[in-house]
Amino acid sequence: MAGMDKLPQLPYGAVYFRKSNPPREDWERDYAVAEEDGMNINRHWFMWGAIEVAQGVYDWEDYDRHMDLAAKHGIKTIIAEMIISVPEWAAHEYAHAVHVRADGTPLRTQMGVSSASGGFGEGSQGVLNLDCPEVKELAGKFLTELALRYKDHPAMAGYDVWNECNYSPNVCHSPYTQAKFRIWLNQKYGSLHALSQAWHRYSYTSWEQVRAPQQLGPYPECIDWVQFTKINFYEHMQWRIDLIRSVDDHNLITAHGIAGSINVMASMGADDWLAASKVDLYGYTWVASRKGNQPWKQWHAVDVTRAASRGKTFWHAETQGGPLWLQPQVIGRAKEDGRVTEPADIRIWQMITLAGGARGVLFPRWRPLLDGPLFGAFGPYAMDGSRTPRSDMASSIAKWANDPGQRELLESAPIQGDIGILVVPDTQVFDYLLNREGKNAFYEQAMWGAYQGFFDQGVQADWVHMDDIKQYRVLYWPYPIMIGSQEGEALRQWVAEGGTLISEGCPAYFGDRGKVGTRQPNHGLDQVFGAVESNVEFMPDISGELRFELDGIQVRGGIYNQSYKAEGGQVAGHYADGTAAVVQHTYGQGKTMLVGTFPSAGYYHAHEDGNLAYFAKVLEWAGVNPHIKLSDSSVQARISRQANGALFIWILNPEREPKSVELELSSEYGAWQAGPAYWDGVDSQWNQDGSKLQVTVAGRDALIIGLKVTQV
């Protein structure tokens, strides 16, 4: 793959230059410190609005200096193209081509919170609309000049073509995008009459009458609009890639998202699978200060990005290295909840990143901004660029990771998880539209609740996109309320060929274009589950205490509830009124379990023992033998494998106190011998007893051990 050979063993560094920060007089010293501390890569924001200071007039001086300093100090550079930072003259001259909100309000340039410089807009798509040919040509000229200038520079490693891969849910309703939407609809439906029938707007007489919906709801026109918006913005991403690649065929093309596929794929287009498919190397932004310091959240972010990368190298493009003080996401939260970063936080966060498969670590800042509300934020070095205990920790990890002794460890990748959690993008789109007025977040609550339900008993659950189901034997479907007929058929065939599917309530209740099926489960899935609906209630506001019984376990549900009549399946669980809540069935070579409500959402809201026992029961019923069994699930463990079969076990303790825990590996690994240790942390201890390991790991630390299989 082009450019991968330019990267160090483990790229480790930060986003350094954002025009106004850091001060010019400190650059030489900072680069020297970075080199001494083991940093080997920088990303800079090459902002269109700071470079093309007048039309056709480019000020490259600062950027030339950074590239030359990087080459001098052995530091590679990723150029973050920032055409979303538009020149003020361009925003004025092309005011007819700015993004427009649904209410008709045009966007204006504003200060960028992450750079304290002008030219930015709402969201990560910028102010000017690339659907306008004039704007596209203008931005294309800048990108061409950028690539031509730096493509052969000795410090050059690649480009980052979309910062955080998402867009504002409020745009764009400009005439240019409306026209493009109509073309897309014509290609999809083939005629105005067909569109009229699909949208239930029966009196269109010309395409000019077709407009994007201003108010979103669970209707075909809104589904089309949300889907088109994502497709359109990712076409803009592909245009940037193609343009740069036409000039430079030998450096990396990268991008990074926000690990947001589970909660904002529908509303903000944060589709990590789609974004990762377009680039050589993908990444993610994840900082505890904005998201929360619970370990499952750290793991979820790296697991989503690993799944989306589908075997490609990926990295943690922005990981926290310093405090966050005045932002709204931190107000009211405990100091230890990511607000103030300690050296041990950096250690455990980055060990989770690496154990999850990321093979690169960059901070959002090398040192903090000095202007704007993000002053002091995120950087491991002090505001004056001096070293801190945090930067010392970062340096120790950077040097350890780039020691040749860690090469084989970092060439390994996480093994496939014990179970897959099914991700269906169309479901999230429909739920976003269905629950928009009530401002409910049922999809993400169910998805995250399922992940936590497995995580909290030490089980590795992978996020599995609908397109990738054939790679897994067992899938858990936390929120299945809407899928299309093609997706329903794909699941039916997968089960028939030997898959094991556990589904929560109302599977495919809404079908193609959001239409309710008259027989439930819809799309013929009644045969797959061996059951038909006897009753259903959509009353999430009063369903929080809903429970069902499964093998003597009382399990909390919620959101909606569906009861069943078995038709070939076996009733395995009941609601309090005696109606069937759980049906198990054999279909073809596979089997299914249908649960009529949402125990995942129940667990998300209240971490009850009954729900945790439910997830354990699901694993037992599905015949899942976890890779690792832990005596204390507050400690996490993962196995990674090198291409030659070498195994490594990563044991991580995110708690503040030392933990002693026993680990037992699955019998599938046969006999094995532990050792050597690749990272043994502070006062770590370990002892092997047959297929078990007894270990002690310090607080916010890790233990990484090689495993040699001696007999299969």
C-alpha positions in Angstrom: 0.0 0.0 0.0 1.3 3.4 -1.0 3.3 5.2 1.7 3.0 2.6 4.5 6.7 1.9 4.3 7.3 5.6 5.4 5.8 5.1 8.8 7.8 4.2 11.9 7.3 0.9 13.7 4.6 2.7 15.8 3.8 6.2 14.7 3.7 8.3 17.9 3.2 12.0 18.0 0.6 14.7 17.9 -1.2 17.4 16.0 1.2 20.3 16.4 0.6 23.4 14.2 -2.8 25.1 13.9 -1.5 28.4 12.5 -1.7 30.6 15.6 -0.3 28.0 17.9 2.3 27.2 19.1 4.3 30.4 18.8 6.9 30.6 16.0 9.8 31.3 18.4 9.3 27.9 20.1 9.2 25.6 17.0 12.9 24.7 16.8 13.0 23.9 20.5 9.8 21.9 20.4 10.9 19.7 17.5 14.2 19.0 19.3 12.3 18.0 22.5 9.9 15.8 20.5 12.8 14.0 18.8 14.6 13.5 22.2 11.3 12.1 23.7 10.8 9.5 21.0 8.1 11.3 19.0 8.2 10.4 15.3 5.2 11.9 13.6 3.2 15.1 13.5 -0.1 16.1 11.8 -0.5 19.8 11.0 -3.7 21.7 9.9 -2.9 23.1 6.4 -5.8 25.5 6.5 -7.0 26.9 3.2 -8.2 30.1 4.9 -4.7 30.7 6.4 -2.8 29.9 3.2 -4.6 31.3 0.2 -4.7 34.8 1.6 -6.0 36.3 -1.6 -7.3 34.5 -4.7 -4.2 32.8 -6.2 -1.9 34.2 -3.6 -0.5 31.5 -1.3 1.4 32.0 2.0 3.4 28.8 2.6 6.1 30.2 4.8 5.0 28.7 8.1 4.2 25.3 6.6 7.5 25.1 4.7 9.3 25.8 8.0 7.5 22.9 9.7 8.2 20.5 6.9 11.9 21.4 7.0 12.1 21.1 10.8 10.4 17.7 10.6 13.0 16.5 8.1 15.8 17.8 10.3 14.5 16.0 13.4 13.5 12.7 11.8 9.7 13.4 12.3 7.3 12.4 9.6 4.4 14.6 8.7 0.7 14.0 7.9 -0.8 17.0 6.1 -4.4 17.5 7.3 -6.0 19.3 4.4 -8.5 21.8 5.8 -10.6 23.1 3.0 -13.3 23.4 5.6 -11.4 26.5 6.8 -12.3 28.8 3.9 -10.7 32.1 3.0 -12.8 35.0 4.1 -12.6 36.5 0.6 -14.0 33.3 -0.8 -16.9 33.2 1.7 -17.7 36.7 0.7 -17.3 36.3 -3.1 -19.2 33.0 -3.2 -21.9 33.8 -0.6 -24.4 32.3 -3.0 -22.7 28.9 -2.5 -22.6 28.6 1.3 -24.3 25.8 3.2 -27.9 26.5 4.1 -29.8 25.2 7.1 -33.3 23.7 6.8 -34.9 27.0 7.9 -33.1 28.8 5.1 -30.4 30.4 7.3 -27.1 30.5 5.4 -23.9 29.6 7.3 -21.3 32.3 8.0 -17.6 31.9 8.8 -16.7 31.9 12.5 -13.8 31.2 14.7 -12.6 27.7 14.9 -12.7 26.4 18.4 -9.8 23.9 17.7 -7.5 26.5 16.1 -8.6 29.9 17.3 -8.6 31.2 13.7 -11.3 32.3 11.3 -12.9 30.7 8.3 -14.7 27.8 10.0 -18.4 26.9 10.0 -20.9 24.6 11.7 -19.7 21.0 11.8 -16.9 19.4 9.9 -18.1 20.2 6.4 -17.1 23.8 6.3 -19.1 26.9 5.1 -18.7 26.6 1.3 -20.7 23.9 -0.5 -18.8 21.6 -2.8 -22.0 21.0 -4.8 -21.4 24.4 -6.4 -19.0 23.8 -9.4 -17.3 27.2 -8.8 -16.5 26.3 -5.2 -15.3 22.8 -6.1 -13.0 24.2 -8.8 -11.6 26.8 -6.3 -11.0 24.3 -3.5 -9.5 21.8 -6.1 -6.9 24.4 -7.2 -5.8 24.8 -3.6 -5.6 21.0 -3.0 -3.6 20.6 -6.2 -1.1 23.3 -5.2 -0.8 21.8 -1.7 0.0 18.3 -3.0 2.4 19.5 -5.7 4.3 21.6 -3.2 4.9 18.9 -0.6 4.5 15.4 -2.2 8.2 14.9 -2.5 9.4 16.5 0.6 11.6 14.2 2.8 9.3 14.7 5.8 6.2 13.8 3.9 4.2 10.7 4.9 0.6 11.4 3.7 -2.6 13.4 3.8 -5.6 13.4 6.2 -8.5 14.1 3.9 -11.4 14.7 6.3 -11.0 15.7 9.9 -13.4 13.6 12.1 -15.5 12.4 9.2 -18.9 13.8 10.1 -21.1 16.8 9.2 -23.7 19.0 10.7 -27.2 17.4 10.8 -28.6 20.8 9.8 -27.2 21.1 6.2 -27.4 21.4 3.4 -30.6 22.9 1.8 -28.9 25.1 -0.7 -30.1 25.2 -4.3 -27.0 23.4 -5.5 -27.6 20.4 -3.1 -31.4 20.4 -3.8 -30.6 20.1 -7.5 -28.2 17.2 -6.9 -30.8 15.5 -4.7 -33.3 15.6 -7.5 -30.7 14.0 -9.9 -30.1 11.3 -7.3 -33.8 10.6 -6.9 -34.3 10.4 -10.6 -31.5 7.8 -10.8 -33.0 5.9 -7.9 -36.7 5.9 -9.0 -36.4 6.3 -12.8 -39.3 8.7 -13.1 -41.2 11.5 -11.4 -44.3 9.3 -11.2 -42.4 6.5 -9.4 -41.0 9.0 -6.9 -44.5 10.4 -6.4 -45.8 7.0 -5.5 -42.9 6.1 -3.2 -43.2 9.4 -1.4 -47.0 9.4 -1.2 -46.9 12.9 -2.8 -49.2 12.1 -5.7 -49.4 15.5 -7.5 -45.9 16.4 -8.6 -45.9 17.7 -12.2 -42.2 18.7 -12.5 -39.0 17.9 -10.8 -38.6 21.5 -9.7 -41.4 20.9 -7.2 -39.3 18.2 -5.4 -37.4 19.5 -2.4 -35.7 18.0 0.6 -38.0 17.7 3.6 -37.6 20.5 6.2 -39.1 18.5 9.0 -37.8 15.0 9.6 -40.0 12.0 10.4 -40.3 8.3 9.7 -41.3 8.8 6.0 -39.8 7.6 2.8 -38.8 11.1 1.7 -36.9 11.6 5.0 -35.2 8.2 4.7 -34.1 9.2 1.2 -32.8 12.6 2.4 -30.8 11.2 5.2 -29.3 8.5 3.0 -28.5 11.0 0.2 -26.9 13.4 2.6 -24.4 10.8 3.7 -23.7 9.6 0.2 -23.2 13.2 -1.0 -20.7 14.1 1.7 -18.7 10.9 1.2 -18.6 11.7 -2.5 -17.0 14.9 -1.6 -14.4 12.9 0.4 -13.8 10.7 -2.6 -13.3 13.7 -4.8 -10.6 15.0 -2.5 -8.9 11.6 -2.5 -9.1 11.3 -6.3 -7.8 14.8 -6.8 -4.8 14.3 -4.5 -4.1 10.9 -5.9 -4.0 12.3 -9.4 -1.1 14.5 -8.3 0.6 12.2 -5.7 0.6 8.5 -6.2 3.1 7.5 -3.5 2.1 9.0 -0.2 -0.6 7.7 2.2 -4.2 8.8 2.1 -5.6 8.8 5.6 -8.7 10.1 7.4 -10.1 9.8 10.9 -13.6 9.7 12.4 -15.1 10.0 15.9 -15.9 6.4 16.6 -19.5 7.6 16.3 -21.1 4.9 14.2 -23.3 3.6 17.0 -24.8 6.9 18.0 -24.5 9.5 15.2 -24.1 7.6 11.9 -27.6 8.6 11.0 -27.7 12.2 12.2 -24.1 13.3 11.4 -22.9 10.7 8.8 -20.3 9.3 11.1 -20.0 6.0 9.2 -16.7 4.5 10.1 -17.1 1.6 7.8 -17.7 3.8 4.7 -15.0 6.3 5.7 -12.4 3.6 6.3 -13.2 1.9 3.0 -11.9 4.9 1.1 -8.5 5.4 2.6 -5.2 3.6 3.1 -5.2 4.1 6.9 -8.0 5.1 9.1 -8.2 6.5 12.6 -10.4 7.9 15.3 -10.7 10.7 17.8 -11.6 9.7 21.3 -11.0 11.6 24.5 -12.3 10.7 27.9 -12.9 14.2 28.9 -15.7 14.5 26.4 -17.0 10.9 26.4 -16.5 9.7 30.0 -13.7 7.6 31.5 -15.6 4.4 31.9 -13.4 1.6 30.5 -16.1 0.1 28.2 -16.3 3.4 26.4 -12.5 3.3 25.6 -12.8 -0.2 24.4 -16.0 0.4 22.4 -14.2 3.2 20.4 -11.2 1.1 19.4 -13.4 -1.9 18.7 -15.7 0.1 16.4 -12.7 1.5 14.5 -11.0 -1.9 14.2 -14.2 -3.5 12.9 -14.7 -0.6 10.4 -11.1 -0.9 9.1 -11.7 -4.5 8.1 -8.1 -5.6 8.5 -6.5 -2.3 7.5 -4.0 -0.6 9.7 -5.7 2.0 11.9 -4.6 4.4 14.6 -5.8 6.5 17.5 -5.6 9.8 15.6 -6.5 11.9 18.6 -6.1 10.6 22.2 -6.1 12.7 25.3 -2.9 13.9 26.9 -4.0 16.8 29.1 -7.0 18.3 30.9 -10.2 19.8 29.6 -11.6 22.6 31.8 -14.5 24.8 30.5 -16.3 22.7 27.8 -19.9 21.9 28.4 -19.2 18.1 28.2 -17.3 18.2 31.5 -19.5 20.4 33.7 -20.7 18.5 36.7 -18.5 15.5 36.3 -15.9 14.3 38.7 -12.3 15.4 38.3 -11.2 11.8 37.7 -13.7 11.4 34.9 -11.3 12.5 32.3 -11.3 16.1 33.3 -7.8 16.2 34.6 -5.3 13.8 32.9 -2.7 12.1 35.0 0.3 10.1 33.7 -1.3 6.8 34.7 -4.4 7.8 32.6 -2.3 8.2 29.6 -0.7 4.8 30.2 -4.0 2.9 30.6 -5.8 4.7 27.7 -2.9 4.0 25.3 -2.6 0.4 26.4 -6.3 -0.1 25.7 -5.7 1.5 22.3 -2.9 -0.9 21.5 -4.6 -3.9 22.9 -7.6 -3.1 20.7 -5.4 -3.2 17.6 -4.6 0.4 16.9 -1.1 0.8 15.5 -0.4 4.5 16.0 -1.0 7.1 18.7 -1.3 10.8 18.2 -2.5 13.5 20.7 -4.9 16.2 19.5 -2.2 18.7 20.7 1.5 18.4 21.4 1.1 21.4 23.6 -2.1 23.2 24.3 -3.6 26.1 22.4 -3.1 29.6 24.0 -6.2 31.1 22.5 -9.9 30.4 22.7 -11.9 28.1 25.0 -9.7 25.1 24.5 -6.7 26.8 26.1 -4.7 24.3 28.1 -6.6 21.3 26.6 -5.4 17.9 25.6 -1.6 18.3 25.2 0.9 16.2 27.2 3.4 19.1 27.3 2.8 22.3 29.2 1.5 25.5 27.7 5.0 26.9 27.3 6.2 23.6 25.7 8.1 22.4 28.7 8.0 18.8 29.8 5.5 17.5 32.3 5.0 14.2 34.1 2.4 13.4 31.4 4.8 14.0 28.6 7.4 11.9 30.4 4.8 9.0 30.4 4.1 9.6 26.7 7.9 9.5 26.0 8.3 6.3 27.8 5.5 4.6 25.8 6.8 6.1 22.5 10.3 4.8 23.1 9.1 1.4 24.3 6.8 0.9 21.3 9.5 1.8 18.8 12.1 -0.5 20.4 12.8 -3.4 18.0 12.0 -5.8 20.8 8.3 -4.9 20.4 8.1 -5.4 16.6 6.5 -8.8 16.7 4.0 -7.7 19.3 2.9 -4.7 17.3 2.7 -6.9 14.1 0.0 -8.9 15.9 -3.7 -8.1 15.6 -6.6 -8.9 17.9 -8.3 -12.2 17.4 -12.0 -12.3 16.4 -14.4 -11.7 19.3 -16.4 -14.3 21.1 -19.7 -12.9 19.7 -20.7 -10.2 17.2 -23.1 -7.4 17.8 -25.0 -6.7 14.6 -24.8 -3.1 13.1 -27.5 -2.3 10.5 -27.1 1.4 9.3 -30.7 1.5 7.9 -32.1 0.7 11.4 -30.3 3.6 12.9 -31.6 5.9 10.2 -35.2 4.9 10.8 -34.9 5.0 14.6 -33.4 8.5 14.3 -36.4 9.6 12.3 -39.0 7.7 14.3 -37.8 9.1 17.7 -36.6 12.5 16.6 -39.5 14.5 18.1 -39.3 12.6 21.4 -35.5 13.1 21.4 -35.1 9.5 22.3 -31.9 7.6 21.8 -33.1 4.0 21.9 -30.8 2.6 19.2 -27.6 3.7 20.9 -28.9 2.6 24.4 -29.7 -0.9 23.2 -26.4 -1.2 21.2 -24.2 0.1 24.0 -26.2 -1.9 26.6 -25.5 -5.1 24.7 -21.8 -4.3 24.4 -21.6 -3.6 28.2 -23.5 -6.7 29.0 -20.8 -8.8 27.4 -17.9 -6.5 28.4 -18.9 -6.6 32.1 -18.3 -10.4 32.2 -15.0 -10.2 30.4 -16.3 -11.3 26.9 -15.0 -9.7 23.7 -17.9 -8.6 21.6 -17.1 -7.3 18.1 -19.2 -4.8 16.2 -20.3 -6.6 12.9 -21.6 -4.6 10.0 -24.5 -6.2 8.1 -22.3 -6.7 5.1 -19.8 -8.8 7.2 -22.1 -11.3 8.9 -20.7 -14.4 7.1 -17.5 -14.0 9.0 -19.3 -14.8 12.3 -21.0 -17.9 13.7 -23.0 -16.1 16.5 -24.6 -12.7 16.3 -26.5 -10.6 18.8 -29.1 -8.2 17.4 -29.9 -5.6 20.1 -32.2 -3.2 18.2 -33.8 -4.8 15.1 -37.0 -2.8 14.7 -36.4 -1.9 11.0 -34.6 -3.6 8.1 -35.2 -4.0 4.4 -36.3 -7.1 2.7 -32.8 -7.8 1.2 -31.3 -7.6 4.7 -34.0 -9.9 6.0 -33.2 -12.4 3.3 -29.5 -12.2 4.0 -30.1 -13.0 7.7 -32.5 -15.8 6.9 -29.9 -17.4 4.6 -27.1 -16.9 7.2 -29.1 -18.7 9.9 -30.1 -21.5 7.5 -26.4 -22.1 6.7 -25.5 -22.5 10.4 -25.6 -19.1 12.0 -26.9 -18.5 15.6 -28.9 -15.4 15.9 -30.2 -13.8 19.2 -32.6 -11.0 18.5 -34.3 -8.6 20.8 -37.9 -7.4 20.3 -39.8 -6.4 17.1 -37.4 -7.7 14.5 -38.1 -6.0 11.1 -41.4 -4.5 12.5 -40.8 -1.8 10.0 -39.8 -3.0 6.6 -38.8 -1.4 3.2 -39.2 2.4 3.3 -40.4 2.2 6.9 -43.7 0.4 6.2 -45.0 -1.8 9.0 -45.3 -5.5 8.1 -48.8 -6.9 8.5 -47.3 -10.2 9.8 -44.7 -10.1 12.5 -41.9 -10.8 12.5 -41.7 -9.3 9.1 -39.9 -10.4 5.9 -40.6 -14.0 6.6 -38.5 -13.9 9.7 -41.5 -15.5 11.6 -40.3 -18.8 10.0 -36.7 -18.1 11.1 -37.8 -17.5 14.7 -40.6 -20.1 14.8 -43.0 -17.5 16.2 -45.6 -14.9 15.3 -46.6 -11.8 17.3 -49.6 -12.2 19.6 -49.4 -8.6 20.9 -47.1 -5.6 20.8 -47.0 -2.3 22.8 -44.9 0.8 21.9 -45.0 2.7 25.2 -41.4 3.4 26.1 -42.4 6.1 28.6 -44.0 3.4 30.9 -42.0 0.3 30.0 -38.9 1.0 32.1 -39.9 -1.6 34.7 -41.0 -4.3 32.3 -39.5 -7.7 33.1 -39.5 -11.3 31.8 -38.3 -14.6 33.2 -35.8 -16.8 31.5 -34.6 -20.1 33.2 -35.4 -18.6 36.6 -33.7 -15.3 35.9 -35.7 -12.1 36.2 -34.5 -9.8 33.4 -35.3 -6.1 32.9 -36.5 -5.0 29.5 -37.8 -1.7 28.3 -38.6 0.5 25.3 -41.2 -1.7 23.5 -42.5 -5.2 24.2 -43.7 -7.9 21.9 -45.3 -11.2 23.0 -45.5 -14.3 20.8 -47.3 -17.5 19.8 -44.9 -20.3 19.0 -45.2 -21.7 15.5 -42.5 -24.4 15.4 -40.3 -22.8 18.1 -40.2 -23.5 21.8 -41.3 -20.9 24.4 -38.4 -20.4 26.8 -39.4 -17.3 28.8 -42.5 -15.4 29.9 -43.6 -12.0 31.0 -45.3 -11.6 34.4 -48.8 -12.0 32.7 -47.7 -15.5 31.4 -47.4 -14.5 27.8 -44.5 -15.7 25.8 -41.5 -13.4 25.9 -38.7 -15.7 24.6 -38.9 -18.2 21.8 -36.1 -20.5 20.7 -36.0 -22.3 17.4 -33.9 -24.3 15.0 -33.9 -23.2 11.4 -32.0 -25.0 8.7 -28.5 -25.6 10.1 -28.7 -22.7 12.5 -30.8 -21.6 15.5 -32.4 -18.5 16.9 -33.5 -17.0 20.1 -36.2 -14.2 20.0 -36.6 -12.0 23.0 -39.7 -9.8 22.9 -38.4 -6.7 24.7 -35.0 -4.9 25.1 -32.8 -6.3 27.9 -29.8 -4.5 26.4 -31.5 -1.1 27.0 -32.6 -2.4 30.4 -29.0 -3.1 31.2 -27.8 0.2 29.9 -30.1 2.1 32.3 -29.7 -0.2 35.3 -26.9 -2.6 35.6 -29.0 -5.3 37.3 -27.6 -8.7 38.1 -30.5 -10.4 36.3 -29.5 -8.8 33.0 -25.9 -9.7 33.5 -27.0 -13.3 34.1 -29.2 -13.1 31.0 -26.1 -12.3 28.8 -24.3 -15.2 30.4 -27.3 -17.4 29.6 -27.3 -16.2 26.0 -23.6 -17.2 25.6 -24.2 -20.6 27.1 -27.2 -21.2 24.9 -25.2 -20.2 21.8 -22.4 -22.5 22.7 -19.9 -19.7 23.0 -16.7 -20.7 24.9 -15.0 -17.3 25.6 -11.3 -17.0 24.7 -10.6 -15.9 28.2 -12.4 -16.3 31.5 -11.6 -13.8 34.3 -12.1 -14.1 38.0 -12.6 -10.3 38.1 -14.2 -8.6 35.2 -13.0 -5.1 36.3 -9.8 -6.2 34.6 -9.8 -6.7 30.8 -7.8 -9.2 28.8 -7.4 -9.6 25.0 -5.4 -12.0 22.8 -3.7 -10.9 19.7 -2.1 -13.1 17.0 0.8 -12.5 14.6 0.6 -13.8 11.0 3.0 -16.6 11.9 0.6 -17.8 14.7 2.5 -16.2 17.7 0.1 -15.3 20.5 0.1 -12.4 23.0 -2.1 -11.7 25.9 -2.8 -8.2 27.0 -4.1 -7.8 30.6 -5.3 -4.3 31.6 -6.3 -2.9 34.9 -8.2 0.5 34.5 -8.9 0.7 38.2 -6.8 3.0 40.5 -5.8 0.2 42.8 -3.8 -3.0 42.1 -5.8 -6.0 41.0 -5.0 -9.7 41.4 -7.0 -11.9 39.0 -7.0 -15.4 37.6 -7.3 -15.9 33.9 -8.2 -19.2 32.1 -7.7 -19.6 28.4 -10.1 -21.6 26.3 -9.2 -25.2 25.6 -9.0 -24.4 21.9 -5.5 -23.0 22.6 -4.3 -26.4 23.9 -1.2 -26.5 26.1 0.8 -23.3 26.2 3.7 -21.6 28.1 3.6 -18.0 29.1 6.5 -15.7 28.6 8.3 -13.4 28.0 6.7 -10.2 29.2 6.6 -7.3 26.7 5.3 -4.8 29.2 5.2 -5.7 32.9 4.2 -2.4 34.3 4.8 -1.4 37.9 5.2 -4.3 40.4 3.4 -6.7 38.1 3.4 -10.4 39.0 2.3 -13.4 37.1 2.4 -17.2 37.5 1.2 -20.0 35.2 -0.7 -23.0 36.5 -1.7 -25.2 33.6 -4.2 -23.3 31.5 -4.5 -20.6 34.1 -2.6 -17.4 34.8 -2.5 -15.7 38.2 -1.6 -12.1 37.7 -1.3 -8.9 39.7 -1.4 -5.7 37.8 -0.9 -2.2 39.2 -3.6 0.5 39.0 -4.1 2.0 35.5 -1.4 -0.3 34.2 -1.0 -3.3 32.0 0.8 -6.7 31.6 1.6 -8.0 28.2 2.9 -11.6 27.9 3.8 -13.8 24.9 2.2 -17.2 24.7 4.0 -20.2 23.2 1.6 -23.0 22.2 3.3 -26.3 23.1 0.5 -28.7 22.1 -2.7 -28.2 20.2 
